[in-house]
Amino acid sequence: MSNNALSPESNSYLSFMLFVDRFDTPSPRRHSLSSQLPVDNIECELRKRFRALQRIRRGDIADPDILESLSTIYIMMLEDDGRNWDQLIWAELPSFMRRFLRERLMMGAETNNGWPAENEVNMLAVSIFWLMSRSESIRNETDDLRSEFLGLLSPYAFAGFRYPCFTGPEYDFCPSENSPKYVVTSVHGAYPPVRPISITVDYFGRPVPFDLPPLAPYAILAHFSRLETRPLMIPPHLPETRAEATVNGISGPTKEDVAYFNAHCKTHFPGTAYGNRFDTLLKSRRHDPDWTRSIRDPLYRSPSSLPGQYIPGTIAGRWQGSFIAPYHNTYEAMLSSPSAPSPFPMFGRFPLYVTFKELYFAKQRLTSGQAGVEFTGRNTSFKAYYSPPRKEHLDGDFIEGTHGELKPSALGPFDVIITGVTEERYAAAWGGYRYMGRIRPSDGLIVLLREPLDPQMVELGRALFRGYIISSRNFVGRWRYVADGIQPAEWESIFNLTTTDIMAAFDWLPQEVLENIAFFSATMTDVGPPSDFLSLLLSCRSIHRALSPEANPHLCARIFEHKFDLSSAIRRLGPQIATPVTLAQELRKRFVYLKRIRARTDSRIHTPDNSQILSELLWFAYLMMLENDGKNVRHLEEYAGMEQWLVGYWFDDDGMSLASRVLSEDGWPLDSEHNSLAMWLFWFFLRPGSLQRTEKNYRTFTTILKPIALAANKVYPCISHYSNSYRLTPPTMATPAILSYFSLMAIFLGRMRGVYKGPRPPHDFPSTPDRSFEWETDWQRCINFAKSALTSQYSGSYMPGSLQGVWEGMFTYTEFTDYAALLSGHSPSILHKCMVARHHQTWKLREYHLMVHSEADGITAGEPSTLLSVGDSLRAFFPPDIRICEHSGCVEVHEPGKMAPILYRQPSASDAEVADFKSKIRDIIIIGEVLHILSFSGCPHLLYRVILLGVNSNSSVGYDLAMALLVFSKNIWKVIEVDGFIVVIWLVVPTGTSLDAGGTH
């Protein structure tokens, strides 16, 4: 039985909870089109990840499923925000990968002239080897081990004629199926070499095309990171400082320049930050372009990339690093010989400094005084204009995506021009150059043309730098002298640059790119206030002027939509509430209230009186839960600690509910607006399984809940929501008290006999993107009760068809003498002493509707010719002496004094698809059978009716009595009301008799 309840096949929610507990979810959520994890397929992903981790932990580098394991590990590392890395450490990944490189990387090299293979397994292995690198682990390597890794990786790093560092041919800027394919041959075979490009992987239960990462960039990074442990030697003859060199007329580097290079020009590691608090591309977001280069499936997207492989503004700013230039004769020897050199030669490093700017495509010609670059085609009329994007370009050249990212518009292609120059202080030491290039849209390849700044230094030649920005932290690739890219380079060098100061880069960024950086900083965490964004605003006045909520409400609206659920509010209140100014104000208000809840001061009695702010906080939390589609509840639960706030409110001796104080004085808990809202919130956040089964807890919870649950015997407030005022009615306090009482009793007293296990709190159900639809009727009741008059038409307070089906639950009642004492005014202490009986019941219910006819029905349009009269509330509002005849799909109600029976029909599955179906309903009758019940005179039949009534009806007594006695659940619990009212009356009819509403009750 427990296996059926807990097996992954029958309990996807358990798999979901395990996945969220063990693995990082922000990146998968970010890349999913629905921004939600696919719960139905999460069990497949969970199994796959655990299988891969177990294989790695076993340490079998010859495992036949090593490709599946490494592809899984690679994706986990691209999605790592901390939890994934913890799992990889448990699997002992670092020791496994070190052993893999030493024992398997060169497998097959003996039959390949000594060159290691570039196959699927090796491509993933070297990529993972770099992604797991940490500065401390490399420092801890022995000299022999470090030299061994350098020898293993050098062929991949330097032999560009065998291992290109590009995903596609470098000569093709816009690769397509019709692009010309150039292949040349040499002693090393075809160029570009034939190598694996993609495989198919299972990702959350779906086969997804997976493009393998190029091996060379990761080998180059691993190579540089180890060489940097050996600082450059400082020649003793160099001048000490630049000032000394200038005085003596000496050109070239100084000791100061070499010392600066050794101290600052180091490779950034994947697990470390830039070194200041304004790093806006932390953790998995830094890998988004790499993720997009690998996963090419229409169901997944990169939210931070334009058009997916490059984040605008990434390269703008100051970069520094080094390049390694092989000796020409050594490189020519490698190029002309089919055999790999052994040992592989080592080469020296040279410093490299450049400051880049980004320019974007502009369809309009630049006007006088505007910054930018104009390109004119030779002997043609072609002209193109590139400039930093301005506000007026946003609608023309870029449009904003549904999840906040920029994307190319249909009005023009996205294109980036990069310009760069060596700053004077570095040019004096190492030579000055200018750069200009573009970004290949298909994979984010950056191609730069470099030439000397000094016309007298033309002998240095023009060079092409080609590479990728890996994880938005290292610009890595190769450079060669200018050529067409069809032939392998006659000589080629490797380079690696890292960004220096991200704050300096802000000076170069256009407004639109700065807004995206601010958006990413504000959404680094899904839960809690945008603290990084606030720090960014305080960094300088110019950034505050550009990004503050007052100056830029559009940015705050994007942050609100990312942080909170909005679709249900728009559905209920209309699109007019989703203006940027309104959402910016709501964003500020929500975090003010969330912080106040987090402080927990308002949950306990204190002076001065805080009833006004308490009302606002409770309505705020209640409405957030009614609008919850997964995001709202996380803020209230994970950040604000709403569950602890409510425990203090209800069960602390000084709780603001006053329940403990009043009950200790033998009084009744106040049925107030505050307590009604707080009791609903207690039910929303209830986790019965998290409570310890102790006598103290039992006494604490039952002392408060039992009187409210079992003793079921206002100008409406005006609430500000999305900057508008709404008249809302507090929901009744008894209903959630009953549900909480039953749920907790199932825990404290053990499970009830039979299959029924008590009502399940909302928290027990998996989060779905449209969860707020479940609370549509509750929202409508809050609105309807506050209206001055109600209509007899369907208003949304009851979901037609909700009761139809099989229900199970508990019939609970107190001793009749005790309940009579309560009605006579006895204090609540009697409830703690009385017996409470409970019996399991199963009901099978059928719902029948009286409909307004339309011409499409083939009947004269209009209201039904006859409506059933309204009877006594103690007879379920049925008139006396009626007869109800149930047929297949319909019910005939015969009322004395009326010529024809009134026909109610059973709804069909297609009715829900009819747009005005709900508005046609005028009356609802429920008929059913009790399958298990106490034998009250052998009466097995049940009949009750739900009828639409106005505010003046006296049905609330019957409703309160019914809800105090019954709790039923069907998949998830629903409140059954129409226009805010329900009447549930049991008509017990002897077996074999007709369903006569006038019979004995």
Residue, then its C-alpha position, 0 to 999 in steps of 0.5 A: m500500500s505504501n509503495n502505491a502511495l509513494s512510488p514515482e509513478s503514482n506520486s509525481y508530487l513527491s518526485f517534484m519535492l525531491f527534485v526541488d530539494r536536491f537540485d537547482t530549479p531557477s535555470p530550468r524554470r527560466h528556460s521553460l516557456s511556461s516558467q514552470l517545471p514540467v511536473d509530469n515529467i520531472e520523475c524522468e529527469l530525477r531518475k536520469r540525474f541520480r543514475a548519472l551521479q551514481r555512475i560517477r560516484r562508482g568511478d567507472i570511466a569505461d562505463p558504457d553509458i558514460l556519454e549519457s552521464l557526462s551530458t547530464i552532468y554538463i547540463m547540471m553544471l550550466e544550471d548550477d546555483g549551488r545545489n547541483w554542485d553539492q550533488l556533484i561533490w557527493a558524486e566525487l566528480p572532481s576526482f572522477m574527471r581528473r582520473f578520466l583525463r589521465e587514463r581515457l582522454m588519449m584513448g585511440a591516440e596511438t592509432n591517430n598519429g598521437w593526436p587525441a580524439e575529438n569525440e562526444v565523450n572527450m568534448l563533454a569531459v574537457s568542458i566539464f573539467w573546466l567548469m569544475s575548476r576552482s583556483e584553490s584546486i589548481r593551486n593544490e595540484t603538484d607541479d608534476l600533475r599540473s604539467e601532465f594536464l598541460g601536456l594532455l590539453s595542449p594539442y586541443a589548445f594549439a592545433g587549430f588545424r585539427y581542433p577548431c574552436f568554433t561550432g561552425p566554419e569561421y568563414d560563414f557569417c550566416p550559416s544555412e542549409n544552402s551555405p557553400k561548403y568548402v573543404v580542403t585537405s592536408v596531411h591532417g585530413a579534411y579541414p574543417p575536420v569532420r567531428p561530432i556536432s550534436i546528439t539527442v538527450d532526454y531533458f525532463g522526459r523529452p528527447v531534445p537536440f543537444d549541440l556539443p560544446p566545442l572542445a578547444p575553448y575549454a582546453i584553452l581556458a584550462h591551459f591558461s589557468r595553469l600557466e598563470t600559476r607561473p608568473l612572468m619573470i621581471p627582467p632586472h634591466l627594466p625601469e622601475t616605473r613609467a615615469e622613470a622610463t619616460v624621463n630616460g626615453i625608454s619605450g616598452p614595459t617597466k617592472e611596474d607593468v610586469a608586476y601589474f600583469n602578474a597580479h591582475c591578468k588572471t583567468h576567471f573561474p566558473g565558481t567565482a564572482y567578479g570580485n565586487r557586489f555589482d556582478t549581475l551575471l552570477k551563477s547559472r545566469r552566466h551560463d545562459p548563452d552556453w546553455t542556449r548554444s547547446i539546447r536548441d529546442p522550441l520549448y526552451r528559450s534563453p531569457s537573457s540572450l539576444p538572440g540567444q547566444y550573446i548578452p548585449g553589453t557583455i563585451a563593453g568595457r575594459w578587458q585584459g589577459s594574455f596570448i600565447a604565440p607558438y614559434h613559427n618554425t615549431y607551428e609549421a613543423m606541426l602543420s606539415s607533419p601528420s604526427a603529434p609532437s611528443p612532448f608537446p612544446m611549451f610557449g610563453r605568454f604576452p600581455l593583452y589589453v583592450t577596451f571595447k564599445e558596442l554599437y547596434f544596428a540603426k535603420q535611420r541615418l545618423t544625424s549631426g552630433q549623434a555617436g555611431v559609425e556609418f558604413t558605405g559599400r565600395n562602388t555601391s549605394f549600400k549604407a548602414y548605420y550603427s550607434p548606441p541604441r537610444k530610447e527612440h530606437l526601442d520600438g523600431d529596432f527592438i521589442e521586449g519579449t514576454h518574459g522581459e528579454l530583448k529580442p530582434s523585432a520583425l522590422g530589422p535584424f539584430d546586429v552588433i558592431i564592436t570597436g576597441v582600442t588599447e588605452e594609452r597606459y597599456a599601449a606604451a608598455w605593450g603596443g597599441y592596437r585598434y579593433m573592429g568586428r561583429i558578432r555572428p548571430s547563429d552562435g555568438l562567435i566574436v570576430l575582430l580585426r586588429e591593426p596597429l594604432d601607429p602607422q609606422m608599425v604596419e609591419l606588425g600586420r593585421a590579425l583576426f581574433r575569433g572566439y566566444i565569451i564563455s559564461s560571460r566571464n572569459f573571452v577565449g579563442r585564437w588569432r591568426y593573420v588575415a586570411d579567408g578562413i577556408q584554409p587552416a591557418e599557417w600560424e595561430s595563437i591562442f588568447n584569453l581575456t577577462t573583464t576588469d571592472i564591471m562598474a567601468a563598463f556602465d559608462w559605455l552601456p546604452q540605456e536599454v542594455l543598462e535596463n536589462i542589466a538592472f533587470f537581471s540584478a533584480t531577478m537574481t533570486d526569485v524570492g525576496p526584494p530585489s536587493d542587488f537592484l537597490s545596491l545598483l541604484l545607490s552606486c551613482r547618481s546617473i544610474h539612479r536617474a536612469l533606473s529609479p522607479e519614479a524615472n523608469p516605471h517600465l523596469c519595475a513593471r518587468i520586475f513585478e511580473h517576474k517576481f509575482d503572479l499577475s495573470s489572475a489579477i488581470r483576468r479578474l480586474g481587467p488589463q487597466i490595472a497592469t500599467p507600468v506606474t500601477l505595477a511599480q507602485e504595487l511592487r513597492k507596496r508588496f515588499v513593504y508589507l512582506k518585510r513587515i510580516r517578516a518582522r512578525t511584530d503585528s501578529r502579537i498584541h502591542t501598543p499603540d493600536n495597529s488594527q488598521i495596518l493589521s487589516e491591510l496586511l491580512w487582506f494583502a496576504y489573502l488576496m495574494m493567495l487567491e491570485n497565486d499561480g506559484k510565485n506569490v506563495r513563495h514570497l509569503e512562505e519563504y521570505a515573509g515566514m507567513e506560517q510562523w506569523l499565523v502561529g503566533y497570531w492564533f496560538d500565542d498567549d499574546g496573539m492578536s487574534l485574542a483567542s487564547r485570552v478570550l478562551s482562558e476567560d471562558g469566552w468565544p473567539l471573536d468572529s471578526e474580519h481579522n480573524s476570518l482572514a487569518m483563519w483562511l490564511f492558516w488553512f492555506f499554509l497548514r502543513p499537518g505533516s510538519l507538526q510533531r504529534t505531542e500532547k502539548n501541540y494537540r492541546t494548543f491547536t484544539t483549544i483554539l480550533k475546536p470551538i470555532a469548528l464545532a460551534a457554528n451556530k458589517v459596512y464592508p471594508c474598502i481595500s486598496h489593491y493595485s492602486n484601486s479601491y474595492r469593497l470586499t467582504p471577509p470570508t467566513m471564519a468557520t470554514p477554514a477552522i473546520l478544515s484545519y481542525f479535521s486535518l490536524m486531528a488526523i495527525f494528532l489522533g492517528r488516521m481515521r479508519g477507512v480510506y479517507k485521510g482527512p482534508r488536504p491543505p492547499h499546500d499539499f498539492p503541486s504548484t501549477p501555472d494556473r493554480s489561481f483558477e481554483w480560487e476564482t469562486d472565493w474571489q467572487r464571493c468576496i466581491n458579491f457579498a459586498k454588493s448592495a443587491l444580488t441577482s438570481q443569475y450565475s455570478g461566479s461564486y459557484m463553479p457549475g459541475s463542482l459537486q458532480g461525482v463521488w465524494e468521501g468525507m466525515f460526518t461529525y457531530t457533538e452530543f445533542t444535549d451539549y449542542a443545545a447548551l451552546l445554543s442556550g448560551h453556554s460558554p465554549s468550555i463545554l466543547h472541550k469536555c463533550m464527545v465528538a462522534r465521526h463516521h465515514q461517508t461516501w456520496k455519489l452526487r449528480e448535478y442538474h441545471l435549469m437553463v435559459h433557452s436560446e434560439a440555438d437550442g431549438i426552443t423559443a429564447g428567453e427565461p424558463s416558462t416556469l421557475l420552481s417556487v422558493g420553499d422553507s429553508l428548513r426544507a432545502f427551499f423546496p416547495p411542499d409536496i413536490r415530486i422529483c422524477e430522475h431520468s437519464g440525463c435529466v430530472e422532472v420536478h412536479e410542483p403542485g398547482k403548475m400544469a407542466p413539470i420543470l425540466y432540469r438537465q445534467p451538464s455535459a462535458s461540452d457545456a464548459e466550452v460554451a462561452d455563455f453556458k454559466s450565464k444561462i443557469r437559473d437553478i441547480i438541483i443536486i441528487g445523490e446517494v449515500l453509499h456508507i452511512l449510519s443507519f438512520s431508520g434504514c434511509p440510504h438516499l440523500l437530496y439537497r438543493v443549491i438555490l440562488l438567493g438574495v442577501n435577505s435570505n435566512s439561509s446562513v443558519g443552515y449553511d453554518l450548521a452544515m459546514a460545522l458538521l461536514v467536511f468532504s474532499k474530491n481531489i481538492w477542496k472547494v467551497i460550494e456557494v452561489d452568489g455567496f450562499i449555499v444551503v446543504i440540507w439532508l432529506v432522509v427518505p426511506t428505501g423504496t419511496s419516491l423522492d418527495a421533498g415534503g417527506t420526513h426530514 
